Amino acid sequence: MDQPFDPAAMVARFRQRADAVRNRGLPPVEGPERQRFREAAQTDFMDYAMLADAEATLEDGILILRIDLRPESAPD
């Protein structure tokens, strides 16, 4: 690696991956295989989207991803 690691660039790449999974079509498969593909795509999207929402920092050589999974509270 010639360039230093950029946590924000990594998060941006995961945002692009989440968009790609959301927008890709289903291959020409039928039956249970189609359902498995759809479920895998949903899981991929969820994982990529969570990482895309992360606050990423590099502290003393340790990558820290902060992802708030708390439910949104009702407005006051």
Number of C-alpha atoms within 10 A of each C-alpha: 4 4 5 6 12 11 17 15 11 14 21 15 15 21 19 15 18 22 15 13 18 15 9 9 10 12 9 7 10 10 7 9 11 14 13 11 15 15 12 13 18 15 13 16 20 15 14 21 20 18 21 22 16 19 14 19 15 13 8 6 8 8 12 13 15 13 13 11 7 6 6 7 6 5 4 3
